[in-house]
Amino acid sequence: MIRHLTLPNQLTILRLLLVPVIGYTLTAAFAYHYQLSAAIYASAAATDTLDGRIARSRKQVSELGKFLDPLADKILVITVLVILVGEAVVPAWVVVIIFAREFVITGIRFVAAGQGVVVGSTPWGKSKTVTQNVMIGLLILEQPYHVLQPVALAFVVLAVLATVASGLDYLWRYRRFVI
């Protein structure tokens, strides 16, 4: 089956398959597990940028990719954040804000799709993704490298602000789909 998938969709599936690997390395107790987890997370996050670029450049944008790509992103980010909440690395309210935004925007996308409208990414949405990914990488790496704690905290604030701003931007742009 994988042979028949486009390269962008294969990268998206790879991102999904890396989620349990990241979960394991993040919660395991072996030397350099945080560093390995951060490297795997960065690789998974990079596939998000790569799959979209390849899909557009090769004209391989597909309905499967439109469905799987945002799903893979949400599963990756939320899974890692829930683990970090469980390890008391990040407060639960941060995850609640991120999850709530994703839930609302997914709802808007669903309603819009039912009316034949594709809700694409916006500059605020891309900023949200970048700040969340950097935040997660720093939160993982601050465990062995405590000197990163102030920078990680700054990115928590930036990610929350970008998440809220992005959510408000989508709500405004696509207000006609909000019930």
C-alpha positions as CSV (number, residue, x, y, z in Angstrom):
1,M,0.0,0.0,0.0
2,I,2.8,2.5,0.9
3,R,4.2,2.0,-2.6
4,H,1.1,3.7,-4.0
5,L,1.2,6.6,-1.7
6,T,2.8,9.9,-2.8
7,L,6.0,10.9,-1.2
8,P,4.2,13.7,0.7
9,N,1.7,11.3,2.1
10,Q,4.5,8.9,3.0
11,L,6.2,11.7,5.0
12,T,2.9,12.4,6.8
13,I,2.6,8.7,7.7
14,L,6.2,8.7,8.9
15,R,5.3,11.6,11.2
16,L,2.4,9.6,12.7
17,L,4.7,6.6,13.1
18,L,7.3,8.7,15.0
19,V,4.7,9.7,17.6
20,P,5.0,6.5,19.7
21,V,8.8,6.5,19.2
22,I,9.0,10.1,20.6
23,G,6.7,9.1,23.4
24,Y,8.9,6.2,24.3
25,T,12.2,8.1,24.2
26,L,10.7,11.0,26.1
27,T,9.5,8.8,29.0
28,A,12.3,6.2,29.0
29,A,15.2,6.3,31.4
30,F,18.4,5.8,29.4
31,A,21.4,8.1,28.7
32,Y,20.6,10.9,26.3
33,H,16.9,10.0,26.0
34,Y,15.9,13.6,26.1
35,Q,18.4,14.6,23.4
36,L,17.2,11.6,21.2
37,S,13.6,12.6,21.8
38,A,14.2,16.2,20.8
39,A,16.1,15.0,17.6
40,I,13.2,12.7,16.7
41,Y,10.7,15.4,17.4
42,A,12.6,17.9,15.2
43,S,12.7,15.3,12.4
44,A,9.0,14.7,12.7
45,A,8.2,18.4,12.8
46,A,10.4,18.9,9.7
47,T,8.3,16.4,7.7
48,D,5.4,18.8,8.1
49,T,7.1,21.5,6.2
50,L,8.7,19.1,3.7
51,D,5.5,17.2,2.8
52,G,3.6,20.3,2.0
53,R,6.4,21.8,-0.1
54,I,6.8,18.5,-2.0
55,A,3.1,18.1,-2.5
56,R,2.7,21.6,-4.0
57,S,5.9,21.5,-6.1
58,R,5.1,18.1,-7.6
59,K,1.4,18.8,-7.9
60,Q,0.7,15.9,-5.5
61,V,-1.8,17.6,-3.2
62,S,-4.4,15.0,-2.4
63,E,-7.6,14.6,-0.4
64,L,-5.8,12.0,1.8
65,G,-3.0,14.5,2.4
66,K,-5.4,17.3,3.2
67,F,-6.9,15.0,5.8
68,L,-3.8,13.3,7.2
69,D,-1.4,16.2,7.4
70,P,-3.3,18.3,9.9
71,L,-4.3,15.2,11.9
72,A,-0.7,14.1,12.1
73,D,0.4,17.6,13.3
74,K,-2.3,17.6,16.0
75,I,-1.5,14.1,17.2
76,L,2.2,14.9,17.3
77,V,1.9,18.1,19.2
78,I,-0.8,17.1,21.6
79,T,0.8,13.8,22.5
80,V,4.1,15.3,23.3
81,L,2.5,18.1,25.3
82,V,0.4,15.7,27.3
83,I,3.5,13.7,28.2
84,L,5.3,16.9,29.2
85,V,2.3,17.9,31.4
86,G,2.4,14.4,33.0
87,E,6.1,15.0,33.8
88,A,5.3,18.5,35.2
89,V,7.4,20.2,32.6
90,V,4.6,22.4,31.2
91,P,1.4,23.5,32.9
92,A,-1.8,21.8,31.8
93,W,-3.5,25.2,30.9
94,V,-1.0,25.6,28.1
95,V,-2.2,22.3,26.5
96,V,-5.8,23.3,27.1
97,I,-5.3,26.5,25.1
98,I,-3.5,24.7,22.3
99,F,-6.0,21.9,22.2
100,A,-9.0,24.3,22.3
101,R,-7.7,26.3,19.4
102,E,-7.1,23.1,17.4
103,F,-10.6,21.9,18.2
104,V,-12.3,25.1,17.1
105,I,-10.3,25.6,13.9
106,T,-10.8,21.9,13.0
107,G,-14.5,22.5,13.5
108,I,-14.4,25.6,11.2
109,R,-12.5,23.6,8.6
110,F,-15.1,20.8,8.8
111,V,-18.0,23.2,8.3
112,A,-16.3,25.1,5.5
113,A,-15.4,21.9,3.7
114,G,-19.0,20.9,3.8
115,Q,-19.7,24.1,1.8
116,G,-16.9,23.4,-0.6
117,V,-14.4,25.9,1.0
118,V,-10.9,25.0,1.8
119,V,-9.6,26.7,4.9
120,G,-5.9,27.1,4.2
121,S,-3.1,28.1,6.5
122,T,-2.4,31.7,7.3
123,P,0.7,33.6,8.4
124,W,-0.5,33.5,12.0
125,G,-1.1,29.7,11.7
126,K,2.4,29.2,10.4
127,S,3.8,31.4,13.3
128,K,1.8,29.2,15.7
129,T,3.3,26.1,14.3
130,V,6.9,27.4,14.4
131,T,6.6,28.7,18.0
132,Q,4.9,25.5,19.2
133,N,7.6,23.3,17.7
134,V,10.4,25.4,19.1
135,M,8.7,25.5,22.5
136,I,8.3,21.7,22.5
137,G,11.9,21.2,21.5
138,L,13.1,23.6,24.2
139,L,10.9,22.0,26.8
140,I,12.3,18.6,26.0
141,L,15.9,19.9,26.0
142,E,15.6,21.9,29.2
143,Q,15.4,18.7,31.1
144,P,19.0,17.8,30.7
145,Y,20.1,21.4,30.0
146,H,18.5,23.5,32.8
147,V,20.2,26.6,31.4
148,L,17.6,26.6,28.6
149,Q,14.7,27.0,31.1
150,P,14.3,30.8,30.7
151,V,14.3,30.5,26.9
152,A,11.8,27.6,27.0
153,L,9.6,29.7,29.3
154,A,9.8,32.6,26.8
155,F,8.7,30.3,24.0
156,V,5.8,28.9,26.1
157,V,4.6,32.5,26.3
158,L,5.2,33.1,22.6
159,A,3.5,29.9,21.6
160,V,0.5,30.6,23.7
161,L,0.2,34.1,22.3
162,A,0.7,32.9,18.7
163,T,-1.9,30.1,19.3
164,V,-4.5,32.6,20.6
165,A,-3.7,35.2,17.9
166,S,-3.9,32.5,15.2
167,G,-7.2,31.2,16.6
168,L,-8.7,34.7,16.6
169,D,-7.4,35.3,13.1
170,Y,-9.1,32.2,11.8
171,L,-12.3,33.0,13.7
172,W,-12.4,36.5,12.1
173,R,-11.4,35.3,8.6
174,Y,-13.9,32.5,8.6
175,R,-16.6,33.9,10.8
176,R,-19.3,33.0,8.3
177,F,-18.7,29.3,9.2
178,V,-19.0,29.9,12.9
179,I,-22.5,28.8,14.1
